[in-house]
Amino acid sequence: MKDIQQDRFIISVKVGPKGQITIPKEVREMFDIKEGETLMVLGDKERGIAILKSDAFYAMAEEKFK
């Protein structure tokens, strides 16, 4: 992992034969991602891919639709 600042990172992961990636320990700790937790994968052909914790995604969606 390449640290930029304490709250940012650059990291590479490889996609396995089943299309899976491993979220590195440092990233799981930074975002408090626990085993079994649901994550949301968002994609846009121009902007790329984002991964969010489901509770953060639903909070964002709820705020957007108020």
C-alpha positions in Angstrom: 0.0 0.0 0.0 1.3 3.5 -0.9 0.3 6.1 1.7 -0.5 9.5 0.5 -2.0 10.9 3.7 -3.4 9.2 6.8 -6.9 9.3 5.3 -6.0 8.3 1.7 -4.3 5.4 -0.1 -3.4 4.0 -3.4 -3.4 0.2 -3.7 -3.6 -2.4 -6.4 -5.5 -5.7 -6.1 -5.7 -8.6 -8.6 -8.9 -10.1 -9.8 -9.0 -13.8 -9.1 -10.4 -16.5 -11.5 -13.9 -16.1 -10.0 -13.9 -12.3 -10.5 -13.2 -11.7 -6.8 -10.8 -9.2 -5.2 -9.4 -9.1 -1.6 -9.8 -5.8 0.2 -6.5 -5.3 2.0 -6.5 -5.3 5.8 -5.4 -1.6 6.0 -8.4 -0.6 3.9 -10.8 -2.8 5.9 -9.5 -1.2 9.1 -9.7 2.3 7.7 -13.3 1.9 6.7 -14.3 -0.5 9.5 -15.4 -3.3 7.1 -16.2 -6.5 8.9 -16.5 -10.1 7.7 -20.0 -10.7 6.3 -20.8 -7.1 5.8 -22.6 -6.0 2.6 -20.9 -3.6 0.3 -22.4 -1.8 -2.7 -20.5 -1.7 -6.0 -21.3 1.3 -8.2 -20.1 1.6 -11.8 -20.0 4.3 -14.4 -18.2 3.7 -17.8 -16.7 7.2 -17.7 -16.0 7.7 -14.0 -15.1 4.1 -12.9 -16.0 1.9 -10.0 -16.8 2.8 -6.4 -17.3 0.5 -3.4 -19.4 1.7 -0.5 -20.6 0.2 2.7 -24.3 -0.5 2.3 -25.3 1.7 5.3 -23.4 4.7 3.8 -25.0 4.1 0.4 -28.6 3.9 1.8 -28.0 7.0 3.9 -26.8 8.8 0.8 -29.8 7.6 -1.2 -32.2 8.6 1.6 -30.8 12.1 1.7 -31.0 12.4 -2.1 -34.7 11.4 -2.2 -35.9 13.7 0.7 
